[in-house]
């Protein structure tokens, strides 16, 4: 009897040990299965995060360029300001470090603001303020460097008329020397704000900037002249009757031929600014209200329809508009942008693509988890049956 009980106890102990062994085997297997499920589930989520990061990086907007004390100036030069009357300059005019005697042809009647010099010489009514002019030139240098340091959204190769006929959304655009002109009269350069009053456009000229006679830069869909900046590594030349938008920041000099108009500023760090019966309007502070479907030429040739439509300094603030002379406008897609199939800038939606990708990845992850759960349950039932 003692022998039998002992044998039974031993056998029972062995059986429990066997069951425990199977149980301990099942638990690690189950844990491994759920670890796999966690990994597979986490992979799509990680993909969504990485995908979002990639979209954010590629969609990074151009940074605004702070002009500091150079902001009120319609014209600022280093060595001379020469004018063939009669020009119309809305804003201040400054010359530094050259003396005021290097003003030629300009009169106070042509300037809505103040004419500054370093020593009080110059046109009648000139104000001596060397400290302000030194600070303004220093702030211009800072703005120039900041604009040059931004990463380009697109780069245009050298050649004739790289920018003419383009419709660009907010971004940073680099371009090189053109054989004739960077913008010709054939078709305008259109800057589309996509209804965002904070849309910033930065242009980086690795060499010179040249616009042909009768060429046009125009704004539409809420783009504002105060948010357009041209960093020019040598000199800028706007040929006769050019219609231009934005702040020119030239390392050397700037020359405006007869009748050229600028809705912006003409600022030269080291050289001269030469004028010939030009109109330059330094833009006011940027508006922050949303504007949609507004098409504007800097010269103010804008026809707007709709309610509460206003035009200030040639810029349509609201409503819908069409611009004379604006022909050959291309699709609203930054050069070099991926072909999404969603149309132009006013229709492109990177967030829609991101959302669709996230949903698909999430569904794939969920199906994977369901499949792993079924496999784990089936394995458990098979092991239970075999016991």
Secondary structure by P-SEA (a helix, b strand, c coil): caaaaaaaaaaaaaaaaaaaaaaaaaaaaaaaaaaaaaaaaaaaaaaaaaaaaaaaaaaccbbbbbbccccccccccccbbbbcccbbbcbbbbbcccccccccccccccccbbbbccccccccbbbbbaaaaaaaaaaaaaaaaaaaaccccccccccccccccccccbbbbbbcccccccccccccbbbbccccccbbbbbbbccbbbbcccbbbbcccccccccbbbbbccbbbbccbbbbbcccccccbbbbccbbbbcbbbbbccbbbbbcbbbbbccccccccccccbbbbccccccccccccccccccccccccccccccccccccccccccccccccccccaaaaaaaaaaaaaaaaaaaaaaaaaaaaaaaaaaaaac
